[in-house]
Amino acid sequence: ETVMTQSPATLSVSPGERATLSCRASQNVKNNLAWYQQKPGQAPRLLIYGASTRATGIPARFSGSGSGTDFTLTISSLQSEDFAVYYCQQWGLTFGGGTKVEIK
Amino acid sequence: EVQLVQSGAEVKKPGESLRISCKGSGYTFTNYWINWVRQMPGKGLEWMGRIDPSDSYTNYSPSFRGHVTISVDRSVSSAYLQWSSLQASDTAIYYCARRYDVTGFHDLWGQGTLVTVSS
């Protein structure tokens, strides 16, 4: 089973700053990596699929990169509504443990 | 509107059985696999398994195989997650989610069903 490891577990960022989240797979998942955002009390929402393609309606400040085993989600300028937990997922199967983005 | 609507919250005792549902609407239900995802209190997301509504073929995570059953009723565009004997450790929110294509990402999510198992 492919294990997904996200880092850091918590990221403290000031509004307007850039946030960089990492996700590492224990084996090659090619570019089949998705990112989701989850806010308290809500279902997850798809942000990025295919490692770098934004889902419908997702703002351009969200970008994804990487392939193989190492992936990055970047939020270029954090807005108040971006403070949430972010998960990566490979091939629609195992999820990473999540990164909580909190206000610094 | 394209959506997945899940059944309401449940409170059960250990050893009881339970089936929760996920109804798809606004799209051709049989064209997209349905996944189930667990979220224990204060924890992350765990992929449990999935079903192809066109033929009821299922995949399960090794962590959940044998403990839950995923099924579908095409006549009412619904998928189900079932337990025959609940444990306190099954207390969680369960989400259904649609698989968009063969790469597997989940483009549409239900609102979640809270299952509480307590004596």
Boltz contact constraints between the chains, C-beta under 6 A:
constraints:
  - contact:
      token1: [A, 32]
      token2: [B, 103]
      max_distance: 6.0
  - contact:
      token1: [A, 34]
      token2: [B, 105]
      max_distance: 6.0
  - contact:
      token1: [A, 43]
      token2: [B, 95]
      max_distance: 6.0
  - contact:
      token1: [A, 43]
      token2: [B, 109]
      max_distance: 6.0
  - contact:
      token1: [A, 43]
      token2: [B, 111]
      max_distance: 6.0
  - contact:
      token1: [A, 43]
      token2: [B, 112]
      max_distance: 6.0
  - contact:
      token1: [A, 44]
      token2: [B, 109]
      max_distance: 6.0
  - contact:
      token1: [A, 46]
      token2: [B, 107]
      max_distance: 6.0
  - contact:
      token1: [A, 49]
      token2: [B, 105]
      max_distance: 6.0
  - contact:
      token1: [A, 87]
      token2: [B, 45]
      max_distance: 6.0
  - contact:
      token1: [A, 91]
      token2: [B, 104]
      max_distance: 6.0
  - contact:
      token1: [A, 92]
      token2: [B, 99]
      max_distance: 6.0
  - contact:
      token1: [A, 92]
      token2: [B, 104]
      max_distance: 6.0
  - contact:
      token1: [A, 92]
      token2: [B, 105]
      max_distance: 6.0
  - contact:
      token1: [A, 93]
      token2: [B, 47]
      max_distance: 6.0
  - contact:
      token1: [A, 94]
      token2: [B, 47]
      max_distance: 6.0
  - contact:
      token1: [A, 95]
      token2: [B, 45]
      max_distance: 6.0
  - contact:
      token1: [A, 97]
      token2: [B, 44]
      max_distance: 6.0
  - contact:
      token1: [A, 98]
      token2: [B, 44]
      max_distance: 6.0
